Amino acid sequence: AEKVLGYDLLSLCLEGPRDALDRTQHCQPAVRRSALSPQVVERCVAAAGYSVGEFAALVFAGALDFAEALYAVKVRAEAMQKASEAVPSGMLSVIGRREANYKFACLEARKHCESLGIENPVCTVSNYLFPDSRVIAGHLQALEFLQENARKYYFKRAKMLPVSGAFHTRLMEPAVEPLAEVLKSIEIQKPLLCVYSNVDGKKYMHSKHIQKLLVKQVVSPVLWEQTMHSVYERKQGTEFPYTYEVGPGNQLGAILKQCNLKAWQQYKHVDDLEDEETAEI
């Protein structure tokens, strides 16, 4: 990773400084390699990754080479960092009541921005997490407006995320071309197992499909809730598979619990080598 990136990623992860690690250009490549037992790997039938984690899922499935994928993530991260610095923008995590209308709230926030003289403002749902949970991204003024008017839009909680840009919106368009160019130079194989795309929540079909949607993902909302429904859709009475969340944190497990409680009952979190025994079926 150090050779590909041109800096000591391990040292940055272990020693910081934290503000440098939090920068998009460093945070995205900082993917920890975690352990799964050989039995789990051999029996795996599907994989999915959240946002930049989709590259890790494709490496795991044999579609991308590790070093080449890491280089693509480096280019992606640096381009997204640059796009973030061009416009004051961010992301707002929202938990809504049943009555919440996210599209209407975003529309009014954009109108508010226009009243401030902002041309062609952005405010849109960028991440679908689980029922009644969304991430809204766009111009900072729009997100501040939504926070101030949270009760009006039936938001139970509206919290700014510690990120520097409106990821998965059209504000990331400057990052599209650099990523597209690097993906053209990478050999992409057909995955050895099903990998689900963030863009439409469906399985990747072939290498060109992967190349196209990895680029589109940068400016498209992450359909994680929809992906969970696709992965775990099965006939009534069919057993759910074991699910492993690989890497730091168990946020995706918490989301799975909200999307599908029965599937979550077969969920395990695997973080490092010490957890290898718990990852065996």
Disulfide bonds with the S-S distance in Angstrom:
none
